[in-house]
Amino acid sequence: MLQNMMNTKRLTSMLGVLVLCFSQLLSADVKVVEKKFDSEPHQVVQETTLKVLSAIDGGLDPVKEPEKFVEQLSQILDPVVAFDYIARGVMGNYAKKVSKDQTKQFSKAFKLGLVTTYGKGMANFSDLEVAVLVPEKPLGEQRRIAVVQEIRGASNTNQVSYSMAKNNKGQWKMINVVLNGINLGQTFRGQFAAEVEKNKGDVTKTINEWGKG
């Protein structure tokens, strides 16, 4: 029981950092180092960062107006984050055991959890510099690439690697995040599997409970 509580606390902390990495939604004290990239996925990550910060500067307040916060942030992130793809990956083989409607339900709950968790921890982040690193080699015909970004604070630097993939419509979408060497997609997949086991194999119950506890 104690171990489960410790794991939940650790995962909640990681969730907050993950949302930070997804959106780079920080406070007004954050400086974004802007560059002009020939690589489209690198440019997407940088532009998304700037859009979110612009929304914050425009008065978007996740504490006073949480519903509006979620709505506006979703409008920015939906075009560039493959939430459905990520959610199916988190479900793993269990995704084959549920209906399309249940998959959509979980995807919605998963995205909502990511967005709202950031709102709760937003005040803890300030005085940071965010920079997308220049790619080591030209993109070429690659359809998947890791975009590396650094979040530099006064005492430490976190490195974030965004897994970006080009879909059939030619759009670059984020499909995973690796934070300081920790694969967050695999972490959430492990948590989902643990919850299914706790619920004695009941995937539907796990989906219904996701994000509520």
BALOBA-1460 file (C-alpha; in Angstrom, 3 decimals):
// residues 213
<rec num="1" residu="m" x="0.000" y="0.000" z="0.000"/>
<rec num="2" residu="l" x="2.774" y="2.425" z="0.994"/>
<rec num="3" residu="q" x="4.737" y="1.537" z="-2.124"/>
<rec num="4" residu="n" x="1.689" y="2.248" z="-4.303"/>
<rec num="5" residu="m" x="1.298" y="5.651" z="-2.651"/>
<rec num="6" residu="m" x="4.959" y="6.438" z="-3.253"/>
<rec num="7" residu="n" x="4.698" y="5.392" z="-6.905"/>
<rec num="8" residu="t" x="1.581" y="7.531" z="-7.359"/>
<rec num="9" residu="k" x="3.304" y="10.559" z="-5.828"/>
<rec num="10" residu="r" x="6.337" y="10.076" z="-8.058"/>
<rec num="11" residu="l" x="4.198" y="9.669" z="-11.156"/>
<rec num="12" residu="t" x="2.125" y="12.747" z="-10.328"/>
<rec num="13" residu="s" x="5.316" y="14.764" z="-10.075"/>
<rec num="14" residu="m" x="6.493" y="13.377" z="-13.409"/>
<rec num="15" residu="l" x="3.099" y="14.177" z="-14.923"/>
<rec num="16" residu="g" x="3.510" y="17.806" z="-13.975"/>
<rec num="17" residu="v" x="6.924" y="17.908" z="-15.614"/>
<rec num="18" residu="l" x="5.593" y="16.090" z="-18.670"/>
<rec num="19" residu="v" x="2.909" y="18.686" z="-19.236"/>
<rec num="20" residu="l" x="5.536" y="21.360" z="-18.811"/>
<rec num="21" residu="c" x="7.511" y="19.650" z="-21.553"/>
<rec num="22" residu="f" x="4.477" y="19.216" z="-23.820"/>
<rec num="23" residu="s" x="3.494" y="22.844" z="-23.837"/>
<rec num="24" residu="q" x="6.344" y="24.815" z="-22.283"/>
<rec num="25" residu="l" x="3.528" y="26.702" z="-20.617"/>
<rec num="26" residu="l" x="5.453" y="28.698" z="-18.079"/>
<rec num="27" residu="s" x="5.164" y="32.054" z="-16.361"/>
<rec num="28" residu="a" x="5.949" y="35.526" z="-17.646"/>
<rec num="29" residu="d" x="9.515" y="35.174" z="-16.322"/>
<rec num="30" residu="v" x="10.419" y="32.653" z="-19.017"/>
<rec num="31" residu="k" x="12.697" y="33.634" z="-21.869"/>
<rec num="32" residu="v" x="12.446" y="31.729" z="-25.140"/>
<rec num="33" residu="v" x="15.617" y="31.668" z="-27.223"/>
<rec num="34" residu="e" x="14.279" y="32.087" z="-30.762"/>
<rec num="35" residu="k" x="16.054" y="30.680" z="-33.810"/>
<rec num="36" residu="k" x="15.142" y="30.148" z="-37.445"/>
<rec num="37" residu="f" x="15.168" y="26.433" z="-38.239"/>
<rec num="38" residu="d" x="15.247" y="24.790" z="-41.668"/>
<rec num="39" residu="s" x="13.827" y="21.690" z="-39.944"/>
<rec num="40" residu="e" x="10.025" y="21.932" z="-39.765"/>
<rec num="41" residu="p" x="9.556" y="19.834" z="-36.592"/>
<rec num="42" residu="h" x="12.073" y="22.011" z="-34.733"/>
<rec num="43" residu="q" x="10.193" y="25.088" z="-35.874"/>
<rec num="44" residu="v" x="6.889" y="23.533" z="-34.737"/>
<rec num="45" residu="v" x="8.195" y="22.989" z="-31.200"/>
<rec num="46" residu="q" x="9.514" y="26.545" z="-30.966"/>
<rec num="47" residu="e" x="6.357" y="28.153" z="-32.400"/>
<rec num="48" residu="t" x="4.112" y="26.143" z="-30.073"/>
<rec num="49" residu="t" x="6.145" y="27.372" z="-27.114"/>
<rec num="50" residu="l" x="5.688" y="30.970" z="-28.216"/>
<rec num="51" residu="k" x="1.948" y="30.575" z="-28.826"/>
<rec num="52" residu="v" x="1.347" y="29.222" z="-25.346"/>
<rec num="53" residu="l" x="3.392" y="31.951" z="-23.711"/>
<rec num="54" residu="s" x="1.509" y="34.526" z="-25.766"/>
<rec num="55" residu="a" x="-1.777" y="33.134" z="-24.421"/>
<rec num="56" residu="i" x="-0.443" y="33.494" z="-20.883"/>
<rec num="57" residu="d" x="0.636" y="37.070" z="-21.525"/>
<rec num="58" residu="g" x="-2.844" y="37.741" z="-22.897"/>
<rec num="59" residu="g" x="-4.396" y="36.925" z="-19.534"/>
<rec num="60" residu="l" x="-4.953" y="33.157" z="-19.681"/>
<rec num="61" residu="d" x="-5.155" y="32.116" z="-16.014"/>
<rec num="62" residu="p" x="-5.346" y="28.357" z="-15.231"/>
<rec num="63" residu="v" x="-6.160" y="29.026" z="-11.577"/>
<rec num="64" residu="k" x="-9.021" y="31.526" z="-11.912"/>
<rec num="65" residu="e" x="-10.478" y="30.156" z="-15.163"/>
<rec num="66" residu="p" x="-9.526" y="26.460" z="-15.408"/>
<rec num="67" residu="e" x="-12.150" y="25.560" z="-18.048"/>
<rec num="68" residu="k" x="-11.127" y="28.423" z="-20.304"/>
<rec num="69" residu="f" x="-7.501" y="27.504" z="-19.710"/>
<rec num="70" residu="v" x="-8.069" y="23.917" z="-20.849"/>
<rec num="71" residu="e" x="-10.068" y="25.039" z="-23.886"/>
<rec num="72" residu="q" x="-7.524" y="27.587" z="-25.105"/>
<rec num="73" residu="l" x="-4.519" y="25.407" z="-24.419"/>
<rec num="74" residu="s" x="-6.161" y="22.491" z="-26.238"/>
<rec num="75" residu="q" x="-6.685" y="24.697" z="-29.295"/>
<rec num="76" residu="i" x="-2.953" y="25.352" z="-29.360"/>
<rec num="77" residu="l" x="-1.792" y="21.797" z="-28.669"/>
<rec num="78" residu="d" x="-4.314" y="19.715" z="-30.643"/>
<rec num="79" residu="p" x="-2.756" y="20.535" z="-34.048"/>
<rec num="80" residu="v" x="0.746" y="19.522" z="-32.907"/>
<rec num="81" residu="v" x="0.308" y="16.769" z="-30.289"/>
<rec num="82" residu="a" x="-1.018" y="13.334" z="-31.315"/>
<rec num="83" residu="f" x="-3.026" y="12.819" z="-28.118"/>
<rec num="84" residu="d" x="-5.028" y="9.893" z="-29.568"/>
<rec num="85" residu="y" x="-1.857" y="8.120" z="-30.701"/>
<rec num="86" residu="i" x="-0.194" y="8.673" z="-27.335"/>
<rec num="87" residu="a" x="-3.271" y="7.466" z="-25.430"/>
<rec num="88" residu="r" x="-3.446" y="4.250" z="-27.479"/>
<rec num="89" residu="g" x="0.241" y="3.689" z="-26.771"/>
<rec num="90" residu="v" x="-0.387" y="4.118" z="-23.053"/>
<rec num="91" residu="m" x="-3.167" y="1.518" z="-23.232"/>
<rec num="92" residu="g" x="-0.846" y="-0.891" z="-25.058"/>
<rec num="93" residu="n" x="-2.405" y="-4.251" z="-25.957"/>
<rec num="94" residu="y" x="-5.444" y="-3.370" z="-23.848"/>
<rec num="95" residu="a" x="-6.518" y="-0.976" z="-26.609"/>
<rec num="96" residu="k" x="-7.518" y="-4.032" z="-28.662"/>
<rec num="97" residu="k" x="-9.968" y="-5.121" z="-25.937"/>
<rec num="98" residu="v" x="-12.133" y="-2.002" z="-25.884"/>
<rec num="99" residu="s" x="-14.420" y="-0.185" z="-28.315"/>
<rec num="100" residu="k" x="-13.511" y="2.900" z="-30.342"/>
<rec num="101" residu="d" x="-15.742" y="4.993" z="-28.081"/>
<rec num="102" residu="q" x="-13.852" y="3.767" z="-25.006"/>
<rec num="103" residu="t" x="-10.550" y="4.557" z="-26.685"/>
<rec num="104" residu="k" x="-11.782" y="8.094" z="-27.386"/>
<rec num="105" residu="q" x="-12.982" y="8.374" z="-23.790"/>
<rec num="106" residu="f" x="-9.549" y="7.451" z="-22.466"/>
<rec num="107" residu="s" x="-7.804" y="9.777" z="-24.914"/>
<rec num="108" residu="k" x="-9.971" y="12.669" z="-23.740"/>
<rec num="109" residu="a" x="-9.328" y="11.876" z="-20.067"/>
<rec num="110" residu="f" x="-5.601" y="11.469" z="-20.693"/>
<rec num="111" residu="k" x="-5.322" y="14.843" z="-22.446"/>
<rec num="112" residu="l" x="-7.414" y="16.575" z="-19.807"/>
<rec num="113" residu="g" x="-5.177" y="15.172" z="-17.080"/>
<rec num="114" residu="l" x="-2.049" y="16.451" z="-18.802"/>
<rec num="115" residu="v" x="-3.417" y="19.939" z="-19.345"/>
<rec num="116" residu="t" x="-5.048" y="20.483" z="-15.953"/>
<rec num="117" residu="t" x="-2.129" y="19.095" z="-13.959"/>
<rec num="118" residu="y" x="0.093" y="21.792" z="-15.386"/>
<rec num="119" residu="g" x="-2.369" y="24.422" z="-14.197"/>
<rec num="120" residu="k" x="-1.937" y="23.249" z="-10.600"/>
<rec num="121" residu="g" x="1.848" y="23.433" z="-10.692"/>
<rec num="122" residu="m" x="2.337" y="26.417" z="-12.933"/>
<rec num="123" residu="a" x="3.359" y="28.797" z="-10.142"/>
<rec num="124" residu="n" x="6.402" y="26.645" z="-9.343"/>
<rec num="125" residu="f" x="8.145" y="27.496" z="-12.591"/>
<rec num="126" residu="s" x="9.812" y="30.849" z="-13.206"/>
<rec num="127" residu="d" x="13.074" y="32.518" z="-14.187"/>
<rec num="128" residu="l" x="13.792" y="29.938" z="-16.882"/>
<rec num="129" residu="e" x="15.292" y="30.000" z="-20.344"/>
<rec num="130" residu="v" x="13.886" y="27.639" z="-22.976"/>
<rec num="131" residu="a" x="15.785" y="26.802" z="-26.152"/>
<rec num="132" residu="v" x="15.354" y="24.294" z="-28.980"/>
<rec num="133" residu="l" x="18.777" y="22.914" z="-29.916"/>
<rec num="134" residu="v" x="19.974" y="23.070" z="-33.503"/>
<rec num="135" residu="p" x="19.691" y="19.633" z="-35.207"/>
<rec num="136" residu="e" x="22.967" y="17.817" z="-35.693"/>
<rec num="137" residu="k" x="22.203" y="16.954" z="-39.332"/>
<rec num="138" residu="p" x="19.668" y="17.891" z="-42.049"/>
<rec num="139" residu="l" x="16.207" y="16.339" z="-41.793"/>
<rec num="140" residu="g" x="16.186" y="14.974" z="-45.336"/>
<rec num="141" residu="e" x="13.368" y="12.503" z="-46.009"/>
<rec num="142" residu="q" x="13.017" y="11.359" z="-42.402"/>
<rec num="143" residu="r" x="9.457" y="11.033" z="-41.141"/>
<rec num="144" residu="r" x="10.472" y="10.686" z="-37.486"/>
<rec num="145" residu="i" x="12.945" y="12.791" z="-35.593"/>
<rec num="146" residu="a" x="13.857" y="13.741" z="-32.025"/>
<rec num="147" residu="v" x="13.702" y="17.468" z="-31.310"/>
<rec num="148" residu="v" x="15.827" y="18.351" z="-28.283"/>
<rec num="149" residu="q" x="14.951" y="21.279" z="-26.070"/>
<rec num="150" residu="e" x="16.673" y="22.584" z="-22.952"/>
<rec num="151" residu="i" x="14.926" y="24.186" z="-19.968"/>
<rec num="152" residu="r" x="17.634" y="26.151" z="-18.185"/>
<rec num="153" residu="g" x="17.202" y="27.299" z="-14.614"/>
<rec num="154" residu="a" x="19.528" y="29.028" z="-12.190"/>
<rec num="155" residu="s" x="20.772" y="25.769" z="-10.708"/>
<rec num="156" residu="n" x="20.084" y="23.064" z="-13.277"/>
<rec num="157" residu="t" x="19.210" y="22.263" z="-16.891"/>
<rec num="158" residu="n" x="16.583" y="19.743" z="-17.960"/>
<rec num="159" residu="q" x="16.860" y="18.228" z="-21.421"/>
<rec num="160" residu="v" x="13.691" y="17.229" z="-23.208"/>
<rec num="161" residu="s" x="13.585" y="15.083" z="-26.337"/>
<rec num="162" residu="y" x="10.327" y="15.301" z="-28.290"/>
<rec num="163" residu="s" x="9.600" y="12.390" z="-30.620"/>
<rec num="164" residu="m" x="8.069" y="14.038" z="-33.678"/>
<rec num="165" residu="a" x="6.429" y="12.096" z="-36.508"/>
<rec num="166" residu="k" x="5.069" y="13.172" z="-39.879"/>
<rec num="167" residu="n" x="1.571" y="11.805" z="-40.553"/>
<rec num="168" residu="n" x="-0.064" y="10.962" z="-43.880"/>
<rec num="169" residu="k" x="-1.311" y="14.541" z="-44.209"/>
<rec num="170" residu="g" x="2.223" y="15.876" z="-44.007"/>
<rec num="171" residu="q" x="1.740" y="17.279" z="-40.494"/>
<rec num="172" residu="w" x="4.413" y="16.971" z="-37.814"/>
<rec num="173" residu="k" x="2.986" y="15.750" z="-34.506"/>
<rec num="174" residu="m" x="4.559" y="14.980" z="-31.151"/>
<rec num="175" residu="i" x="4.103" y="11.315" z="-30.193"/>
<rec num="176" residu="n" x="6.307" y="10.938" z="-27.113"/>
<rec num="177" residu="v" x="8.615" y="12.745" z="-24.707"/>
<rec num="178" residu="v" x="11.868" y="11.638" z="-23.084"/>
<rec num="179" residu="l" x="12.794" y="13.775" z="-20.083"/>
<rec num="180" residu="n" x="16.400" y="13.528" z="-18.881"/>
<rec num="181" residu="g" x="16.540" y="9.981" z="-20.246"/>
<rec num="182" residu="i" x="13.169" y="8.893" z="-18.815"/>
<rec num="183" residu="n" x="10.666" y="7.713" z="-21.440"/>
<rec num="184" residu="l" x="7.360" y="9.165" z="-20.284"/>
<rec num="185" residu="g" x="5.280" y="7.134" z="-22.752"/>
<rec num="186" residu="q" x="6.609" y="3.901" z="-21.261"/>
<rec num="187" residu="t" x="6.087" y="5.244" z="-17.747"/>
<rec num="188" residu="f" x="2.399" y="5.944" z="-18.317"/>
<rec num="189" residu="r" x="1.976" y="2.623" z="-20.096"/>
<rec num="190" residu="g" x="3.323" y="0.875" z="-17.019"/>
<rec num="191" residu="q" x="0.936" y="2.815" z="-14.794"/>
<rec num="192" residu="f" x="-2.063" y="1.883" z="-16.965"/>
<rec num="193" residu="a" x="-1.110" y="-1.797" z="-16.886"/>
<rec num="194" residu="a" x="-0.718" y="-1.627" z="-13.094"/>
<rec num="195" residu="e" x="-4.166" y="-0.064" z="-12.738"/>
<rec num="196" residu="v" x="-5.729" y="-2.782" z="-14.907"/>
<rec num="197" residu="e" x="-4.083" y="-5.420" z="-12.719"/>
<rec num="198" residu="k" x="-5.356" y="-3.663" z="-9.586"/>
<rec num="199" residu="n" x="-8.846" y="-3.733" z="-11.112"/>
<rec num="200" residu="k" x="-8.509" y="-7.492" z="-11.727"/>
<rec num="201" residu="g" x="-8.277" y="-7.148" z="-15.492"/>
<rec num="202" residu="d" x="-11.214" y="-4.754" z="-15.851"/>
<rec num="203" residu="v" x="-10.029" y="-2.358" z="-18.578"/>
<rec num="204" residu="t" x="-13.354" y="-0.503" z="-18.726"/>
<rec num="205" residu="k" x="-13.185" y="0.293" z="-15.017"/>
<rec num="206" residu="t" x="-9.611" y="1.507" z="-15.423"/>
<rec num="207" residu="i" x="-10.636" y="3.836" z="-18.247"/>
<rec num="208" residu="n" x="-13.567" y="5.194" z="-16.244"/>
<rec num="209" residu="e" x="-11.370" y="5.853" z="-13.225"/>
<rec num="210" residu="w" x="-8.406" y="7.364" z="-15.066"/>
<rec num="211" residu="g" x="-7.575" y="10.834" z="-13.809"/>
<rec num="212" residu="k" x="-10.207" y="10.798" z="-11.053"/>
<rec num="213" residu="g" x="-8.078" y="9.456" z="-8.228"/>
